[in-house]
Amino acid sequence: MSTPTPTFDRTTANAAGATLRAALADLNIGYDLEVGSGSFSGSELTVQLKVRIPGGKSPERVLLEEMCRVNGFDPAAKLFSEHYGHFTLSGYYARRPKYPWTVTLESGQRYKFTTEAVKDAFNRLTS
């Protein structure tokens, strides 16, 4: 009788991803390394690896900072909304004209905001 071939499930894939992140955290090669999303099938796990030049910015971050400059926002500001609590700006998506801003709450949840909602939060910050 043959032994069954080991396969990945969600738990073992997450454990393998965590092990990979830990191994890369200790690796110092002069670049910033980030393990992204992944998928698994059978006994194979595929993960995305992002390699960045230290101090470099992703295209998404460059766009966010540019749109903040155009609108007079500080991209590093910690904002407040009565409904959502404290949040920060984390993305700008021009293909979503009604809700172009993505914000991240302190809990890590992400929401889409209108430009008017972000302006309102900045007005409350300065008043």
Secondary structure, DSSP 8 states (H G I E B T S, - for coil): ---------HHHHHHHHHHHHHHHHT--SSSEEEEEEEEEETTEEEEEEEEE-TT---HHHHHHHHHHHHHT--TT-EEEETTTEEEEEEEE-TT-SSS-EEEEETTS-EEEE-HHHHHHHHHHHH-
